[in-house]
Amino acid sequence: MKRPLSLAVMIWVLLVAFSLPRMVAADPEPPTQVPRSATVQILLLKAPGLNMRNSKWEIAYEFRITNEMSLWEAAKRRRLNGSGEERIGNLIKQGTFAKSLESQTGQKLVLQIPFTAAVLEKLRNQPASRINLTAATSTPENIKLNDEQEAKSQVFLFYAIVSVHDARLNKTITIPVNREWDFMNFPDASFEVKIEITGPDSFTVNSSRIKNPKNTLTIVK
């Protein structure tokens, strides 16, 4: 003969049964994975005074973040007002870095830029995809959606002055490096700048560039 369940046991079973669904429903979804920091690597590939004892270089930089809407508004202001460079966005990190150019190890500067909690939140809110506005799709609803996506689409801004003292030329060459890198096309936040000095007053700068054809307005000179 089966014994009936005691009142205490029945209450315990009911409590467990009713609590399980609530526990599962309250379990948060895993956060979107974003990089915890940015890396900017600057390489001096060519200069007359490379590998010479008294050759050295230094960089003073700012690394910022903004959204596409603010970037476009700043570009429009420059076109309308004819103003020069305007540093926009929120500053993440600034600093200086110097090395000797006597050896190959000194001919590469690596900047590690950790992200704050506020920056990480912006990156997590980055739209996974973007609406493609055309004449056929430019409805009021889609235009509003596009504006919302531009306000959440993040762009990294790199403003730097590189000063290279070339021992062979016996001259210090100042090289401005201003770049924009959109997070959608560079989700690992890893960037590279390559510099070549070919003479006392000539140099070239090549780097990771915006790949999204939509972003044609740029501060890059």
C-alpha positions as CSV (number, residue, x, y, z in Angstrom):
1,M,0.0,0.0,0.0
2,K,1.4,3.4,-1.0
3,R,1.8,6.0,1.7
4,P,0.4,9.5,0.8
5,L,2.9,12.3,0.5
6,S,3.2,14.4,3.6
7,L,2.0,18.0,3.4
8,A,5.6,19.3,3.8
9,V,6.9,17.2,0.9
10,M,4.0,18.3,-1.4
11,I,4.7,22.0,-0.6
12,W,8.4,21.5,-1.4
13,V,7.6,19.8,-4.8
14,L,5.2,22.6,-5.7
15,L,7.8,25.3,-4.8
16,V,10.5,23.7,-7.0
17,A,8.1,23.2,-9.9
18,F,7.0,26.8,-9.9
19,S,10.4,28.2,-9.3
20,L,12.2,26.4,-12.2
21,P,10.6,28.3,-15.1
22,R,11.3,31.6,-13.5
23,M,14.9,30.7,-12.9
24,V,15.4,29.7,-16.6
25,A,13.6,32.8,-17.9
26,A,15.7,35.1,-15.8
27,D,19.0,33.7,-17.1
28,P,20.7,36.5,-19.1
29,E,21.8,36.0,-22.6
30,P,25.6,35.9,-23.2
31,P,27.0,39.4,-23.9
32,T,28.2,40.3,-27.5
33,Q,31.9,39.6,-27.8
34,V,33.9,42.8,-28.5
35,P,37.7,43.5,-28.3
36,R,38.8,44.8,-24.9
37,S,41.4,47.1,-26.4
38,A,42.7,48.5,-29.7
39,T,46.1,48.0,-31.2
40,V,47.8,50.5,-33.5
41,Q,51.1,49.4,-35.0
42,I,53.3,52.0,-36.6
43,L,56.2,50.8,-38.9
44,L,59.0,52.9,-40.3
45,L,59.9,50.9,-43.3
46,K,62.3,53.2,-45.0
47,A,64.5,56.2,-44.1
48,P,68.1,57.3,-45.1
49,G,69.2,57.1,-41.5
50,L,67.7,53.8,-40.5
51,N,70.0,51.6,-38.3
52,M,72.2,54.6,-37.5
53,R,73.1,55.3,-33.9
54,N,71.6,58.8,-33.5
55,S,68.4,58.2,-35.5
56,K,65.3,58.2,-33.4
57,W,61.6,58.8,-33.6
58,E,58.7,59.8,-31.4
59,I,54.9,59.8,-31.8
60,A,52.3,62.0,-30.0
61,Y,48.8,60.7,-30.5
62,E,45.2,60.8,-29.6
63,F,42.8,57.8,-30.0
64,R,39.1,58.7,-30.1
65,I,35.7,57.2,-30.8
66,T,32.6,58.8,-32.4
67,N,29.6,57.6,-34.4
68,E,29.0,58.0,-38.1
69,M,26.3,60.6,-37.6
70,S,28.7,62.9,-35.7
71,L,31.4,62.2,-38.3
72,W,29.2,63.3,-41.2
73,E,28.1,66.4,-39.3
74,A,31.7,67.4,-38.7
75,A,32.5,66.9,-42.4
76,K,29.6,69.0,-43.5
77,R,30.7,71.8,-41.1
78,R,34.2,71.8,-42.7
79,R,32.7,72.0,-46.2
80,L,30.3,74.8,-45.3
81,N,32.7,76.9,-43.1
82,G,36.0,76.0,-44.8
83,S,37.4,75.3,-41.4
84,G,40.5,73.2,-40.8
85,E,40.9,70.0,-38.9
86,E,38.4,69.5,-36.1
87,R,39.1,66.8,-33.5
88,I,35.8,65.2,-32.7
89,G,34.7,62.3,-30.6
90,N,35.4,61.1,-27.1
91,L,39.0,60.8,-26.1
92,I,40.0,57.2,-25.2
93,K,43.7,57.6,-24.8
94,Q,46.5,60.0,-25.6
95,G,50.2,59.8,-25.1
96,T,53.7,59.9,-26.4
97,F,56.1,57.0,-27.4
98,A,59.7,57.2,-28.5
99,K,62.3,54.7,-29.7
100,S,65.8,54.6,-31.2
101,L,66.0,53.6,-34.9
102,E,69.4,52.0,-34.5
103,S,67.9,48.4,-34.6
104,Q,64.9,46.8,-36.3
105,T,63.1,46.3,-33.0
106,G,63.0,50.1,-32.6
107,Q,61.5,50.7,-36.0
108,K,58.1,49.5,-34.9
109,L,55.9,51.3,-32.3
110,V,53.0,49.3,-30.9
111,L,50.2,51.3,-29.1
112,Q,47.9,49.2,-26.8
113,I,44.8,51.2,-26.0
114,P,42.4,49.6,-23.5
115,F,38.7,50.4,-23.7
116,T,36.6,51.8,-20.8
117,A,33.3,50.3,-19.9
118,A,31.5,53.1,-21.7
119,V,33.4,52.4,-24.9
120,L,32.7,48.7,-24.6
121,E,29.0,49.4,-24.3
122,K,29.1,51.5,-27.5
123,L,30.8,48.6,-29.3
124,R,28.3,46.1,-28.1
125,N,25.5,48.3,-29.4
126,Q,27.0,48.4,-32.9
127,P,24.4,47.4,-35.5
128,A,25.1,43.9,-36.9
129,S,24.1,45.0,-40.4
130,R,23.2,48.2,-42.1
131,I,20.2,49.2,-44.3
132,N,21.0,50.0,-47.9
133,L,19.1,53.2,-48.8
134,T,18.3,53.6,-52.5
135,A,15.7,55.6,-54.3
136,A,13.3,52.7,-54.1
137,T,13.9,52.0,-50.3
138,S,14.1,55.6,-49.0
139,T,10.8,55.5,-47.2
140,P,10.3,57.6,-44.0
141,E,10.6,54.4,-41.9
142,N,13.9,53.3,-43.6
143,I,15.4,56.8,-43.3
144,K,14.6,56.9,-39.6
145,L,16.2,53.4,-39.2
146,N,19.2,54.5,-41.1
147,D,19.6,57.6,-38.8
148,E,19.4,55.3,-35.8
149,Q,22.0,53.0,-37.2
150,E,24.4,55.8,-38.0
151,A,24.0,57.1,-34.4
152,K,25.1,53.6,-33.1
153,S,27.8,52.8,-35.7
154,Q,31.1,53.5,-34.2
155,V,34.3,55.0,-35.8
156,F,37.7,55.1,-34.3
157,L,39.7,58.3,-34.9
158,F,43.5,58.4,-34.8
159,Y,45.3,61.8,-34.7
160,A,49.1,61.6,-34.5
161,I,52.3,63.6,-35.1
162,V,55.3,61.4,-35.9
163,S,58.7,63.1,-35.5
164,V,61.6,61.3,-37.1
165,H,65.2,62.5,-36.5
166,D,67.2,61.1,-39.3
167,A,71.0,61.0,-38.5
168,R,72.0,60.7,-42.1
169,L,69.9,63.7,-43.2
170,N,70.7,65.5,-40.0
171,K,67.1,66.6,-39.9
172,T,63.9,66.0,-38.0
173,I,60.9,65.3,-40.3
174,T,57.4,65.9,-39.0
175,I,54.7,63.5,-40.3
176,P,51.0,64.0,-39.5
177,V,49.0,60.8,-39.5
178,N,45.2,61.3,-39.2
179,R,43.0,58.3,-39.8
180,E,39.4,57.0,-39.4
181,W,38.7,53.3,-38.9
182,D,35.1,52.1,-38.7
183,F,34.3,49.3,-36.2
184,M,32.0,47.5,-38.6
185,N,34.9,46.8,-41.0
186,F,37.6,46.4,-38.4
187,P,35.8,44.4,-35.6
188,D,39.1,43.3,-34.0
189,A,40.2,47.0,-33.5
190,S,43.7,46.2,-34.9
191,F,45.3,48.8,-37.2
192,E,48.5,49.4,-39.0
193,V,50.4,52.4,-40.3
194,K,53.4,52.2,-42.6
195,I,55.7,55.1,-43.1
196,E,58.5,55.5,-45.7
197,I,60.9,58.5,-45.8
198,T,62.5,58.9,-49.2
199,G,64.2,62.2,-48.9
200,P,64.6,65.4,-46.7
201,D,61.1,66.6,-47.6
202,S,59.3,63.5,-48.9
203,F,57.5,60.7,-47.2
204,T,54.5,58.4,-47.7
205,V,52.0,57.1,-45.2
206,N,49.9,54.0,-45.9
207,S,47.6,52.4,-43.4
208,S,44.4,50.4,-42.7
209,R,41.7,52.4,-44.5
210,I,37.9,52.5,-44.3
211,K,36.6,49.7,-46.5
212,N,32.9,50.7,-46.4
213,P,32.2,52.7,-49.6
214,K,29.5,54.6,-47.8
215,N,32.1,56.4,-45.7
216,T,33.5,58.6,-48.4
217,L,33.8,61.8,-46.2
218,T,37.0,61.5,-44.4
219,I,39.5,63.6,-42.5
220,V,42.4,61.8,-44.1
221,K,44.6,64.3,-46.0
